Each structure stands twice: as C-alpha cells, then as structure tokens.
Amino acid sequence: MNLREVSTAMQRAGIRRLCVISGSSAWTSQQAAQWRSTLAGDWLCISEQTDLSATSHAPAALRTLLGREFLHAIFDARHGFHAEAFAALAGTLKAGSWLLLLTPPWQAWASQADADSLRWADVSVAIATPHFTRQLQQSMLDDPQVMLLREGYPARAPQAIAWPEWHCRAPQQQQRILQQLLAMPAGVAVITAARGRGKSALAGMLAREKHPCLVTAPAKVSTDVLAQFAGEHFQFIAPDALLAINPPPQAEWLIIDEAAAIPAPLLAKLVARFPRVLLTTTVQGYEGTGRGFMLRFCASLSDVHYFALDEPLRWSPHDPLEAWLSHVLLFEDAQESAPPSAISLFPASPEQHAEALAAGYRLLASAHYRTSPLDLRRMLDAPGQRFWLAGTPDNVQGALWLVEEGGLDPALAWSVWAGLRRPRGNLVAQSLAAHAGFVEAATLRSRRISRIAVMAAQRQRGIGTALVATARQQAQGCDYLSVSFGYTEALWRFWQRCGFTLVRIGSQREASSGCYAAMAMLALTPAGEMLQQRAARRLARDWPWLQQLIELDLPLEPEGQQQPDDGDLALLAGFAWAQRPWEASYAALQRLVRQHPQPLLHAILVQKQALSQVGSGGRKALMAQLRAEAAQALADRDASAASHWQQRLTSLQ
C-alpha cells in the first residue's frame, strides 16, 4: 500500500482513518517513526512517554489543543487508554489524516494492567480492563476501514472504496441558520452540534452581524474560534461578572458558548436578563455534556428555537474514523422504541449482557449531564459495579447503576472521620463520615445508586421506582442503600417515594447541575436504621444554622434544644485537633460559641463577618486560629473531656 497515494485520496474524499499499531514498545515506536518519515504532517503526539516525540503532550493536557486542527496524530495507549483524550484528539484531525493508535501486544492487551484505571476504578494499583479492551479489539476487527499492524500478524490494509469527492456543505448550513437567527424577533435559540461542526464559528458570525453582542462561557480560553469570527465585535464577560452588572448592559444578543457546562441556576438568570439569547452546546460523549442539558434545562424555557449543525467542517459526513469512534464509545443517542408487551427487570453484566448494557449506558448518557467515556470504562471494568435493566435484553427501557461502598476497617474509618484520610471511592459512605460525622457510615456496607434513567416515553409509569425496589430487595449483605443527587423538589419527591430519608445537604452548589449536593439513604438492617435515624435527626437539628449557608427551603422540623451535646463535642474535637472541615463543623461551632465565646469565632459566627475580613495570613492561617479557639472553648467547657479527645485524635495522626 502506497501511503502517500492513499492519504492523497483520503484528502480528496474528506475522510480520516485509524491505524492500530499493536506490539512491543520498541516495535510500535519504530513503526510510528516510519509513518512520520513517510508522510508529511503535524504529527501531534499524545503520550506520557518520551520515545515517540520530544514534544509529546500528556492526555490530560489535550483540552488546551481543542479548537485547533492538525494533519496526522499519534496516540500512545501502550500503558493506558485515556478514552476521552483519544476521542478529543480525533476531533482535531482534518481530512486526509491518519490517527495512529499504539497499543500493547494484541494477545496480551486485555490482561495487561491499564494505568488509566487509576483515574476511574477507585483502585490504588492499576488493574486490567478486559471487557472494554476486548470490545475495542472486536470493533477494530469488525471495521474494514481500520488498518491493523500487529507484531507477529500479517498487516491488514483498509478496504478500498471508491469514495466520492468531498464538497463541504457546512458553510451553507451555517448561513441558513445565521439568516434565521438574524430574523429572530426575541427568545432563546439553541444550537447543538458534535465537535467539528462549526457552532462556535456560527456564533462568532452572529456577533459580527448583530452588535453590540455579549459573549460568555465557562472559560474565555475556549472562545478563541468564536472570537476569530466575531473580529472587533467580540466582547467577553465571565458569567458571574455579567450577573453582577445592574442594570444588565444593552446588547442585541447574549451568546453563551458551551452552555451545558454552566450551572443551570446561573444559566437561568443569564437567559432572563436579555431579549435574545443564543445557547451553544456540544453533543459529544467525550465531553460529557449536551444531551442532559437539552433535556433538563431547555425543556423549562417557553420561547425556544432549536437548531442543529450536522455537517462536519473538517471531514466528510462519511468519515470512517468518526463512525468507528461513535460506535465503540457509544456516542449514539438512546433510541426510543415501542416498549415490549411485558417489561421485566433483570441484572446485567458485561460478560452476559454486553449489548443490553450498552443500551443502558446510552440511556444513562442521554439523561445525565456528565456521562462520558470515563463512565463507560468504569461500568465495564471497575470493581463493585452492579446493574439492573428494565425491559428485555434487546429492548431496554430503564437502567439503574449501583456502586458498592463502605466496609472500611474502623481505624481507616476514624481517619476519614477526622479528615486525615480520603481513600478512593465510597462517595456517600465517606461523606457521611467526614462531613456528617458518622464514622459507622464508612464501616457499614452499602450500595450507592450512581445513575438511574428511564426512556422519556415510559416515565411516570413506575419503572424507576420498580428498579429501586428491586435493588433494595437484592441488596443482601448491605446495611443501607444511598444516593447522591443535585437537590430539586421533583427529584427529592422521587427518592421519598422510593423510601429514602434525607441525611445530608452540601453547602456548595455542584458545578455540573448548579444544585446543592443532597444525600439520602434507605436502611436495610437494624444497624443501617440506627445510622439513618441519627443522621436525619442531626440534619434537622443543624438546619437552622445550615440555612445561613444553603439557599434552600427544606421541609425539616428542627429540635428546639440548641445546646452542645455529646455528638457536637466529638465533631468539635475533630475540628479542633484534627482536620474536620469548617463547613462540616459549622452548626456545632454555632452552638459552642454562644456558650463559650472566642474572639474570631464570635466575629464570624455571631457578628457574621466574612472569613476574608478577619484574621491575617490567608485562609490556612485563619483556619489554624479558629481550630485553636475551638480547642480553647472545649477546654473551658470540660478540660478533662477535651484532654481525652485531644489525645485520642493525636494518636490517629
């Protein structure tokens, strides 16, 4: 195969291809060097190693290159496969490009430890990822457009096809939508597109035509393409700065680029301030946004106009690389289908239900803000994952994903409680120990509901409730089920119907949803019931103080008694002599300072002075002062008990 001729033909056809180079590190490095010497190009190299290029970029740094385009690239997966970075790299390649994927030897690949698992599997030592790897290998074998160079195997060239000459139609599609936007009298316009379709360029064209026009986005650095097309009419203001301007500045349009990455409450305030708003968002799985944004935010708007850019700018709609990538990383949307006559619930595993589990993943991805290939990798190969599906194996209508948590040994659990350790995983179990103050939450065994979704046409029919009920019935050996979610009244009503009790509310809004993180649990054993009751009582007791930090109106009935109790003393000791967080100690400190005043604590908690206005030397020094004051207040209250706690906590460090 003449690489130069094939690549020239690929450029005329507007296509890109994948070449898998599988073998020993020395062999794959040598093969990649031969490609680079044969074909002229940029040859962007993504690798943690130095044997491929002196200017390699780490996978985590790839986001800084988005928005640019390259001819040819190398992705090093010999020690680990960073799926999001791989997909993002593919999105930067223009027509005629080859993407070289370097992998371990073909037969050993599935059993070799994958260093990327340290990011998503909640493990301290890298693990093998056989299910994802075998699916990846099978997709390579099945796709005749993928070139395979495997050490010890005959080379397989891509299948020759008489591709039609490519004529990019994306500019015409952009112009049609631009004219509709220019004629729009008022309201909200939403443009969705996969990466490489020119939505940022289109937004820039609108800014150039309709000025004054304001642009905002999660980060200014991501608006380079938009700024290029807007020219001298590009005017960027960060979202929080824009909301702080009263009255809002005059503008023909407010353009919000990558709107799905802005918290929904912030987005709602921005939309309400301007007569015309353009929201753009990427619907591509590796960024983990887009579909959930469309479902959860845009559905709440009254005057919305939807537009979609589907013609690629940098490659043909028939591009083999994009088609293969969408298939293997399950970027395709969940497809609505007529439900089966009888919907049953069944457990699913990667070994026995690969296709059904893939359908369940697509359903979860379509319903949640931040589902990405990292979640796919976790689903297939991380330990402690369990799945229940609703429907039939070939017609999935609902999906529930559970993660095993807890079971920590008491010494580690106490270190978590004290804020001294934070081992991987155990989201709710650790949070109830480290923030709510219940060490037993980490020692008991539990299962956390990570995601749940039901096909839109089948909602309000009890499928979600049935999935949770089944998970409850099948949770043998567990003390409780838990869930963490962005608090909304509608979501909380659902979890209440499923039997859950609210046990914690975080004091910061989640970046992904703009909601406060809420945690709820459903006790399954007497030990779990005791924990649930204690946690619910503490939340209700603390709520009058927590309302000063959390802008929510919760249906909680606080206890009248607000004197420090034994539970408070333990939390206060953890703040004074360990590393329990300020926010997690806030309510107990409020009760303490009113009995045993201390200067800084009184200024902040009673006089409501901001942390930035008191003390000196920065936040770390201020926290040290506040911990010292808490220690003194505890000593004033009961010197013997204070000494006991100080010695006990010192022994943990």
N, C-alpha and C positions, 0 to 999 in steps of 0.2 A: 504494500500500500504506500503510495507516494503522499506523504503527509502534507507537503506544500499544496499539491493539486487538490487533495480532499478539503483542506482548510479554505482554499480559494472558492471551491464550490459551495462550502458551508456558508461563506460570507454572502455569496450571491443569493442563496436560498434563505438567508436571515436566520440560520439555526446555529445552535451550540450543542456540544456533545460532552459526555462524561467518558473518561478513560480510567479504569481501575487498574492500578499497578500494585499487585499483591506479592509479597515475598519478604526476604530478609531485609534489614535496614540498609545494608551495603548495596544489595541488588536494586532495591527500589530507588535509592538515591542516585545510582548510576543511570537507571532508566530515565529518571526525571531530567538529569543533566543532558542526556542525548536529545530529549524533546526540546529543551531550551536552546540547544545549539542548532537544531534543525529549523525551528520556527521562530521568526522574529515576533516580539510582543512584549507586553509589560511584565508578564510572569510574576504577578503578585503571589507571594508565598505566605501561607498561614501555617505556622509551626512553632512549637516550643523548642525545637532542636536547632542546631547551627550548621548541620551538614548539608542542608539544601540551599541556603542562601544567606549571605551576610546581612541581608536586610529583611529577615523574616519578621512577621507580625504575629503576636500571640493571639489565639482565638478571641480572648476577651476584649482585645483592642479593635476588633473589626468594625464596631459601630462607628468609629471615627472615620471610616472609609465609605460609609453609606452615602449615597448621593453622587458618588463618582463612578466612572466606568473604566473598565480595563479590558485588554486583549490577552487572554490566557491566564490561568492561575493554577497554583498547586496547593492542595490541602493535605496536610500531614495527619493521618489518623492511625499511625503505626503504634502509638501508645495510648490513644484515647480518641473517641469520636464525639466532638462537640457539635451536636446536630444543628443548633441554632446558628452557630458561626458558619457552618458549611452551607446552610440554606441562604444566609445573608451574603456570603461570598458569591454564590451562584447569581444572586440578584444584581451584582455589579458587572457581570461579564456581558460584553456586546456581541453582536452577530459575528460568527466565524471563530468564536473562542472554543478552546478545549479547557475542560476542568479536569486536572489530574488528581485522582484520589489515591493516596498512598496508604496501604493497609498492611497488617501483619500477614504472614504466610496463610494462604487460603484455608487449609485444613485446620490450622491451629487458632485461627482468628476467634471463633466462637468461645473457645475455652480459655483464652488469654485474658488476664486482668485488664480492665479498661480504666485508665486513670481518670477519665471524665466522670466515672461513677461516684467519685468523692464529692462532686457538686450536688448530686441529686438523690443518692441512695441512702443518706443518713448512716454512712459507714465510716469507720476510722481507717480501714485498709481497703484499697481498690478491689473490686470484685469483677468476675467475668460477667458478660451480658449476653448469654447465649440466645435468648429469644429475639431480641432486637437484631443482633448480628445475623442470625440465620434468615430472618425476614429480609434484611438488607441484601444478603447474598443471593437469595432466591429472586428478588426483584431485578438484580443485575443479570442473572442468568436468563430470566424471562424476557428481558427487553433487548431486542435485536439491535437497537441503536446504541447500546452501551458497549464500548470497546473494553476487552478484558486482556490484560497482560499479567499472567500468573506464573511465577517462577516454578519451573518443572512441568508446565502445561503448554500446549500449543496456543499461540496467540489467536484471539478472536476479533476480527475486524468488524466494525459496524455494518449492518446490512445496507447495501447500495440501493438508493431510491432516487428516482428522477424527480427531485424536488422542483416545484415551480419557482420562478424568480420572485423574490420578495419585493413588494412595494408597500412601504409602511403607510398605513392608513390612520395612525394615531393622531397626526395633526388635524386631519379633517374632523375626527370625532371630538377633539378638543375644541375646535372652532364652533361646532354645532352647540356644544354645551355652553361655551362662553357667550354666544349670542342669546341663549335662553336666560342666562344669568343677568346679562346686561338689561334685558327687558323685564326682569322680575320686579314688581312694584314694592313688595315687602315680604318678610317672612324668613324662614330658615332653609337654606339649601345644604344638602348633604351629598358629598362626593365620596364614593368608596372605590377603591381600586387595589389590586395587588401591586407589589412593588414593581417599578419599571414601566408604569402606565402613564406617567406624566401628570399626576394630580397636583404636585407642587408647582410644576411649570404653569398649569392652567390657573392655579390660584394667583401666581405672580402676574399672569396676563390680565386677570381681573383687577388687581391692584394698579396696574399701569393704566388701565382704561377708566376706572372709576375712582378717582381720587378727590378728596382725601380718603384714604383707606388705611385701616389699622390692622396690623398682623400680631398675633400672639401664638405661643406654642409652649410646650413643656420646657424646651431649651432652644435658645436662639441659634446655637450651632447647627441644629437640624433644619434651619430655614434657608440654607445657602442657595439651593436651587430656586426657591421662591423669590429670594432677593435678587438673583440674577435676572429673572424675567420681569420683576417689578421695576428694576432700574432705580432711577432717582425718586420714585414714588414709594419705595419700601420704607415703612415706618413701623418698627417693632417695639412693643411694650409687653413686659412679662405679665402673666395673668394676675398675680396678686397686686402688682403696681397699677395695673389698669383698673382693678376694682377699687383701689384707694383714691382714685381721681373722682371728685364730686364737684359739680355735675360731670357726667362722662363726657369725654371730648367728642366734638362733632366729627362724624365720619359717614361716608356713603355706605361703606361695608366694614364689618369686622370679620376678618379671616382668622379662623382658629385651625392651625395646622396640627395634624396628628391629635385630633380632639379626644380620641378614646383614651389617651394617656393622661388626661386631666381629670381630677376627681369630679364626679357628677355634680355635687352641690356647687362647686366653683364654676363649673360649666353652665349650670342653670342660671347663675347670677350674671355671668357674662352675656349669655344669649338674651336675657331680659332687658339689657341696657341699650341695645342697638336695634334699629328698624330692620336692617338686613344683616344676616349672619351667614357666612359660609363655613361649614364644618368639613374638614377632610380627614379621612382616616384610612389606614392601610388594613386591608383584609388579607393578611398573610400569616399563616400559623406560627412562623418562627418569631414574630414579634408579640404574639400572644394577645393582640387586641383586635378590635374591629367588629367581629360578629356580635360579641356580647354588648358592645357599645350600641350597635344598631337596635338590638332587642330591648335593652334596659333603659337607654336614655331617649333615643329618638321617638320611641313609642309614646312618650309623655308629652311631646310637643304637638301643638294644634295645627300650625300652618307650616308644613314641611314639604319640601320638594326634593325628591331623590334622583340622583344621577349616578351612573356607573361608568367608569372607564375600563374597558376590557381589551382594547387594542394595545399590545406592547409597543414601546418606543424603540427598544434596543434589540429586539429579536422578533421573529415571526410568531404568529399565533400557533403554528405547528411545531414549535421548538421542542426537540426531544428531551433536552435537559430539564426544562420546566415541567414537562409532562411526567417524567420519571420522578422528579423531586416531589411533586404534588401527590403522586401515588404512594411513594414509600414513606413520606412523613405525614400522610393522611390530612393534607390540606383541603381536600374537597369537603364541601358542606355536607352535613347530615341531610339525607333526602327524605322528605315527607312521603309516607306511603300509607295505603289503606291498612288499618290495623288488622291483625289476624282475628278470626272469629272468637278465639279464646286466648286471652292474654295470661300467660303463666310467668312465674318468677323462677329464675334459675341462677345458680352460681356459675361464674365464668372464670376460666383460667387461660393463660397464654398457650399452654400445651394442648388443650382440648377445644377451645373456642376462639381461635385466632381471628376469624372473620367477624364473629359476633362482638368480640372485644374491640375490634377496630371500629365497628359501627357505634359501639358505646362511647368510644373516645371521640369520634366525630360529633356525637350528640352533646357530650360534655363541653367540647371546644366551642360549639355554636352557642352555648348558653352561658359561658363564663368569660369574664374579662381577660384573664391571664393564663389561659391554657396554651401551652407551647410544646415544641418537641421535647423539652426537658421533662414535661409531664408524661409524654409518651414513653420515654425511656424509663422513667420511674414505674409506670404502670406495668411494663413488660418484664423488668428485671430487678427492681428493688425488693428487698425482703420485707415481709409483713404487709403486703398489699392484698386486699380481698375485694371481689366484685360481685354484685348482683345485677342481673339484667331483667327487664320486663318485656314480654312479647314472645318471640320464638327466635332460635338461633339465626334464622335468615330474615327476620323482620323485627328489629329491636325498636321498642317504643319508649323505653326508660332505662336509666343506668344509675347505679349507686356505687361509689368508690369508698372503701373503708381502709384505714391505716391502723395497724396495731401500735399501741402506745403503753407506757408505764412499765411496771416490773423492775424498776431500778432498785439496786440494793440500798438499804437505809442510809449508809454513810454517804453515798453519792447523792441521794435524795436530799439529805440535810445540807450538803454543799450547794445544791441547786437552790434550795430554800433561802440560804444565806447570801445568794448572789455571787458565790465564788466559782461555780462551775456552770457550764451550759453545754452539755453534750449534744450531739446531733439528734435531730428528730424530736418526737414527743411534744408537739406544739402545745396542745391543751394541758397535758399532764404536767409539763414543766411550768407553764404559765400559772396554773392553779397553785403550784408550789412556790414559784419565785415571785409572783405578784399578789395572788390572793392570800398566800400564807399557809397553805395546807400541804404539809410535807407528804401526807399519805396519798395525795393525788398522784404523786410520781411513783410510789411503791405499789399501789394497786394496779391491776391490769385492766386495760380499757381498749376500746376501738373508737377512733375518731372518724366521723363521716367527712371525708375530704371534699367530695363533689356529689351532687345529685342533679339529674336533669330528666325531663320528660318532653317528648315531642309536643310542639305547640298545640297541635290539633287534639291531643289527648289529655291536656291539662284540665284540672278541676274534676277529674273522674276518679280520684283516689289512688292513682298509680304510685305517686310519690310516697304517700302515707303507707301504702302496702309494702313498698320497698323497705322503708324504715322499720316497719313492724316485723318484716322477715329478718332483717339484720339483727333486730333485738332478740328474736326467738332463736337465732342460730349463733348467738354470741356466747357459747359455752366457755366457761373458764374466765370470763370477763366480769369485772365488778361494775362497770358502767360504760355506756356509750357517750360520746361527746361530739360537739360540733362547734366550729368557729365560723362566724359569718359577719358580713357588714350589716350592722343593725338597721333595719327598716321595720315599720309596723307590720307590713304584709309578710315579710319573712319570719318575723317573730311569731305571728299568728300561726304560720305553718308549723313551726317547731313546737309550739304549745300544743297544737292538735296531735302531734306525734308523741306527746307525753313528756317533753323536755322541760327542765327548770332552768331559769336564767341564773348564772352563778358569777359572772364577771363581765364588766364593761371596761374596755381600754380607754385611756384618757386622750389618745391621739387618733385622728381620722386616718383611715387607710389610704395610701396613695392611689391604689387601684380603683377603689369604689367611692372614695370620699366619705365613707361612713365610719362610725366608730366600730371597732372590733368587739363583737359580743361573743361570749362563750356560754354554752348551755350543756347540761348533762342529763342523762336518764339512768337512774340507778338500777342495777340488776341483782345486787346481793345486799345483805344487811350492811356490810362494810361500805358499799357504794351509797346506800341510803343515808347512812350517818354522815358521810362526806357531803352529799348533796344538801342535806338539811343545814349543816353548819355553814356551808358556802353561801347558800341562799340567805340565811339569817345575817351573815356578815355583810353581804352586799346591801341588804335592806337597811341595816344599821348604819352603814357608811354613806348611804346615798345622799343624805342632806349635805354632807361635805363634798362628795364627789360631784354634785351638781354644779359646784363652783368651777370645775374643770371641764365638765361634759355637758354640751348643749343638747340635752335630751329630756323629754318628759316621759319618764318610765312609771308604769303602774306599780310602784313599790311603796309599801307602808312601813316607814322606819319606826324602830323602837323609840320610846320616849327617853329611856335612860341613855345618857351620853357621857358616862364616867369611864375612864380606862378600866378594862377588865383583864383577866389573865391572857386572853388571846391578844389583846393590844400590847401587853408587856413583852410577849415573845416577838411580835413584829417590830416593836420599838427597839428592842435589844438587837435585832438583826440589822436595823438601820444604824444604830449607834456603833456597834462593834464588828459589823461585817459589811456587806456591800448591797443590802437590800435597797431597791431604787426609791427615790424621793416620792414619785407618784404613787407607788405601791404602799407607802407609809403615810400618805397624806392625811387620811381620816384619823388614824391613830395619833398622829402628831397634833392634829387639831384638838383632840380630847386631852392630850397630855399638857399642851402649852397653857390651857386655861386653868389647870390646877397648879402647874409648876412653871411659871413664865421664865423665858430666857430671851435675851435681847433680840437676836436675829430671828429666831423662830417667831417671836411675838410680832416683829415688824412685818414679816412675810405672811403669816397665817392669820393674824388678827387685824393688823393695820392694812393688809392687802398691798404691801409694797412689792413691786416686781423683783424677781431674782436679780435682774440686771442692775437694780438701783441700790442694792445693799451689798455689804462686804467688799472685798477687794481681791485682786489676783486671779480673776476668772472663775468659771463655774466649778472647776475641780477644787480650787482652794475654798470656795464658798461651801461646797458640799462637806468638806472636811470640818469646817467651822460648825455647820449645822449638826453633823454627827456628834461632834464634841459637846454641843449644847444639849442634844438629846441624851447623851450619856450622863451629863451632869444632872439633868432633870430626873432621870431614872434613879440616880444615886440619892438625890434629895427625897424622892418618894419612898424608896426602900433600899438602903445601902446593901443589905445582905443579899437580897434578890438580884440587885444589879451586879454585884460581885460574882454571884453564881453564873449569871448569863454571860458575863464578860469572859470568865474562864472557859466556859463551855464553847463559846464561839471562837475563842482564840485557838482552841485545840483542833478546830476544823481547818485552820489555815496553814 
